[in-house]
Amino acid sequence: MSDPGGVAADQLRAFVERIERLEEEKKVISDDIKDVYAEAKGNGFDVKILRKVISLRKKQPHEREEEEAVLDLYLQALGMAVQGNM
C-alpha cells in the first residue's frame, strides 16, 4: 500500500511500532539495571567503581592496556603519576 507521497504506510507503521516496542523494552531493562546498581550500593559496593569494572570487562585486554598506557602518559605529563602500578 502506497500513499500519494510514495510512502509504504503499512511498512512504515510496522517499523514505528517495532521501534516503540523496543524502546519500551529498553526502558524496562534500564530500570532493571538501575535496581541492580542500587542493590549493589545497598550491600556496600561503590557503584562508580562497579560501572568502571563493567566498562573494562567489555574491552579486549590489549585495548585496556593501551588505554592505561595513555592515561599514565597523561598523568605523568600533568605531574599526577601514581608511583608503582595503578
Buried (B, 14 or more C-beta within 10 A) or exposed (E): EEEEEEEEEEEEEEEEEEEEEEEEEEEEEEEEEEEEBEEEEEEEEEEEEBEEEEEEEEEEEEEBEEEEEEEBEEEEEEEEBEEEEE
